[in-house]
Amino acid sequence: MYGPVGHEPLRLTLAEWAKLAEDDDGELVDGQLVEEEVPDAVHETIVRWLLMVLSAWIIPRGGLTFASELKFAVRRERGRKPDLSVYLPSDTRPPRRGVVRVPPAIMIEVVSPSPRDARRDRVDKLAEYAEFGVRFYWIVDPAERLLEVYELGDNRRYQHALGASEGAVESIPGCDGLTVDLSAMWAEADKLGPEEADGE
């Protein structure tokens, strides 16, 4: 949703952003709709794999998982759509409709290759999710084959709590009973075809 050619993007409130149709992609940054990352097949494979693993773990325990279209009001004029979010059984539940102002226990971003997207996940969202009150922020970097987990401290800043690159990870902060087999996750992405399509 942009203004006439040559003009700035239209300004939106959080409520207006929440009501945008699904095909109006974008996150809200300081009241303006900005382009989201363009996910590739690797990104979508990792997101799908993690959603299956996390859902199998938390849903029987009474928790909730959400994929990337859930809209969170992380600041007054800033709305984000993390790749995955998890509410533990003891968490306050999000509303059925509208923008979500209740932080989940876990937000997850799968890093895309572009430097702009990497900065957004590693710098901008690190600060925003901490301020919002998300207890655990996971950054999954397929290019580096790395899972990092950050835990919110008493000072409302994240502390690096876990870094792992392969094998079955069992001691994940805040996630009793969860095992994430990173080797299996990377192997799922390795099933994809060549780096670029023919002719590119």
N, C-alpha and C positions, 0 to 999 in steps of 0.2 A: 504494500500500500504506500505509494509514493506520490508526491505532488507532480505538477506539470514538468515537462522536460526542462532541465536546467535549474530546477528549484530543489530546495532541501526536502528531505523526507517529511511526510506529515507527522505532526506530533500526536501522540496517543496517551491516554490515561491507562492505567493498569486494567481498569474495567473494560475499556474499548479494546485493548489488546487481547484480553481473555475471550472476547466475543468474535474475534476474527475467524473466518472459515479456515479449515485445515489446510487448504491450498494456499493460504496467505502465510507463507513461511516467514519466520524471523523471531528474534528475541528483542525485548524492549531494553534499550540502553539510554538512560537519561531522557526518557520520554520519546525516543525515536526508534522506529522499527529498523533493525539492522539485520543484514544477511546472516543466516546460520551457516555452519560448515556444510560442505557438500560431501555426504558420506559415500565411501566407495565400498566395494564388496568385502574387503577385509574388515572395515569398520562394522558393517552390518552383520557379518558372521560372528564377530566377537560379542556384539551386543545381544544377538539372539542366543548365543551359547550361555552367556552370563545370566540372561533372563530365565532360561530353563533351569540352570543350577540353583539360582537364588529362589525361584518360585518353589522348586521341589523342597528346598530347605525351610523356608519361612511360612508358606501357606498352611501346612499341617500344624504349625505352632500358633496360628492365629494372626499372622502378620500379613502384609500386603506388599506387592511389587508393582511398579509402573514403568512403562517404556517412555519414549522420548516426547510424546505429545502433551504430557501433563505440564501445565504452566504454573510456575511458582513466582510469587511476589517477593523477591529477595531483598529489595529496597523499595523506597517510596516510588521511584520512577524507573525501576529496573526489574525486568521479568526474565527468567531463564527457563529453559527446557532441558534438563539434564538427560543424558542418554538412558539412565536407569535411576530409580529411586526406590528405597525400601523403608517401610514402616514396621518396626518391631511390634510384638503383641502389646507392649505396655505404652506405646506411643498414642498421642491424641490423633484421631482419624481426620483425614482431609475431608472437605465438603464434597458432596456429590457433583456439584456444578460450580463453575466460575474459577477465578484465579485462586490458587492455594497459598494461604498465609501460614500454614502449620508446617514447620520444618520436619522432614523425615529424619530417621536416624542415619541413613546412608544416602549419599548421592554419588553417582559414578559417571565419569566422563571417559570416553574412549578417544584418545588423541588422534586427530587426522594429520596427514603429512605436512600441510602447509605451515610455515612459521607463524602466520597470523592466528591460525586455529590453536597451535601449540601454546602460544602466549596467552590466549584467551582461557584455556583450560588450566594452565600452570600458574598464571599470575592473577588475572582478573577474577576468575571464578573461585580461586583459592581464598581470596579476600572476601568475596561476596558470600560464599557459603558459610564461612566462619562467622561473619556478622549476622547472617540469617539464623544461625544456631544449629547447623547440621553437625551432628556429633562425629561422623566419620565421612571423610571424602576420599574416594578411591580414584586414582588416575591410572588408566590402563594404556600403555604405549605399545602398540603392535610393532612399530618399527624397531624399538629397542628391546622388545619382548620383556617388558617390565611391568609389574604391578606394584604401585605404591599406595599405602594407606596412611592418611593423616587423621590424627585424633584431636578434637577440640579441647584446649586447655582451659583452666579457670580464667585466664586472661583474654579469652575469646580469640585466641590465635591457635592455628594448627601446629601440632608437633608431629614430626615424621615418626610413625609408629611401626611401619613394616615396609620392607622392600624385598621383592622376590622375583625370580625370573623363570624358574622351572620347577618341576616336581609337584607333588600334592601338598598344598599349603593348608595346614590344619589350625594353627594358632592365629586366627585373624581377630584383631581387637573388636570386641563387642558382638562377635558372631559365634557364640558357643554352638558346637555341633556342626558347623559348616566346614566343608573341605572344598577347596578350589584347586583342581588339577590343572595347573598352568600348562604343563606339557601337552595334555589332551586338548586344551583350548588352542594353543598355537598349531597343533596338528590339524585341527579343524580348519583353520585359516589356510594351512598349506595344501588343502584339497582344491583350492582355487586354481585357475588357469594361469597363463603367463602374466608378467608385470603389466603389460599394455596390450590392448586389443590390436589385431592386425590392421596395418594401415595408419597407425597413429605415430 
